[in-house]
């Protein structure tokens, strides 16, 4: 029986889904030349969902206890509201990124925004999932629209290739996830997190199956997050997909995936940490190393940012390593959330500039940015801030993100991992600086679009990455409060 | 609470804000704004002197504003000066306006950006010398990288990009290790505040050596200590004149200052243990820098390598850990900033006139530019350590201090380093001979313009201080000594504990 509580708990997601369905119909009546209206309406839907989410998040029932609904299938707690807000923010940024770009590239379709809303709903549901089956379903809801969006630049070959690759590997990873869920069910006889927690505490029926299942769930999510060694698809997909899709999914999917990973690991798998923590540590180290090394040799800015996003997942995973260490975990998880916010600001600043410079046939190489700093000072500054913040140079949000994460790693006793993280940050300085060098120190005459929304997005994101760095305290407090119930 | 240090650190930002609203075409307005701002900053730093109690080795004008809480440890906006900091602050605020003035004809492109970066750089440098919180220090330390990177990369010479990136990456390599150590200290002691950490040394005594090495990595690269110096010649040669002046005059001192401010008070036992090794590297640097400088055909490169040699003396003094040696080191930090700054200024003038720095392209120009030649001679002699000029006082004190140092326990360090003094005279005078003396070899040089009034204004103040320190160094030592003696005492206690 559907209760009021069920509705309220899922209200942020429901608002979005209902609005997306309605928008699909409205879109039919919007003339082809005016698809911008669909974007505006989609943004309104997202804003409404954000409003609902924020209104709910301040309620004590959400912030302190967490609302559990649908017989323990979904939850809305501080952590979910925090992640939801971040995800919706990313989607709003994604619309700003796409608005003029799609028009200019001649691929403006109303479906784009609707698909984006469905996928966003999937991300939010993933964050709110309290049952492994719901988690699986929401990953599918998140992914299927993305497969379509990656191929939106049809008949451009690399876009189609990107869609197919993403689809095939995405399905593959779903299979892992599903198999993992099945094994966990075999090991604990439950699929809901509460049940699994209870079972894990009182010794699971079959600990081996439980462990293998948990590992496979990790693999399935690691695919989505493009953690090494499950990252092979990311550079190709990121390069081939239309830039607004890439920029948006490089942040949104990662936020949702990491949030889900955090929830499952911290809540349900602490008993497995003796086996899983070393694996997480190894994956984090490999991801940092491979991501940063891969980025060094790239000449295409989209591929460079793709590798950089892989590297950033490595830093985030580093915060997961001490996930079962009661004293450290709260610092680590709050640090990870903080890092994600910084990563979102940096990414959108960078992707907005990339979208502004890209042309129908090219404009994707780093050398195409030559002279940008002089001709378009604001775009140049935005990109510079993004690059410095990615590197982790003070005073940027990226610096504090790394500061908190490395501190958590040290606190958890993984000095080696922190050292790898710091040294790979040094490596990353090389390729991030390369972009700055090209923009300011090489002569050139680039053609960037003066489109309002992309420019606003670039400047607002860069300003966020810069100004929030002076007051990182409140943001960290927010993150620390968000995870209270998780621990 | 006394906010003067905060005001001092932030004061260059006023000029920065004004320049932001000036158009690129108003070049002279931009230049004047930057110059006047930096002069005001200098004035503020002089205003510290009357109220500064020279007898007191403690931090003065201390300020602590809470900023952040990180897992129980607080990060605060803590500033303070002691004698060592004060010297460095004065050096910074003194050299910045002179360096800015030297760019008035050299930098004609993107004037706005240049002055903005220069003022930001000054904020960073002042912050480094005043910060008493490890995280705050790290922020300022890393922050100085960005303006300097752009100054080299945009306004530099032919290989500027290579030099800028190399400068950035080398420094950052050391910094990340330092950051790791800072994080560790914060976790171990529950605070990032330097005076508190120094009191609670026992909490991290076990990991002392590693922590010392992590900090030392960052500072040794910045100094630069042999064999980590390879970024320096590139950065110096490619940087614009004003950039070189600040790089040599102030940025290198951040490294030696770091040793004095962090490594000695936080890890005195490790400092005693590693002192002989540090001294060996310092002495190698002295001799190596001198020989390589001697072989350079390019004047600017010669001056760059001479920095490696001269900072070797400073490092030797820091390794010797006696009060004399430490005081000599601090004074020699100031001396090197002045002498090398002036050398770079004059080399810059030559370059502006002839667009070459190869010694072979000059020769005998003293007849053409008598005033410039005279100033260059004084500067070169001061750098070479002629008695009566500043370099002698600093080097002599360092050598004396390290000769009797119980930590080094061998006269050989000072003995071999003394050869460096002789070598310095050789390469600097040979350089002077090749450029200014002998017959006039190139006809292009006949019409060289002698030093202009503005250029005179950049060099003469430096040389006046050079003479002052050379003839009457006591006021400087009075400021330096109490802080240095406290450091030496601390280290001696540590040394006794070990032996």
Interface residues (C-beta under 8 A of the other chain):
Chain A: X331 X388 X393 X394 X395 X399 X403 X404 X406 X407 X410 X411 X415 X418 X419 X422 X423 X425 X426 X429 X430 X433 X434 X437 X440 X441 X442 X472 X473 X476
Chain B: X67 X68 X69 X70 X71 X135 X138 X139 X142 X143 X145 X146 X149 X150 X153 X154 X160 X161 X164 X165 X168 X169 X172 X173 X176 X177 X179 X180 X183 X184 X186 X187
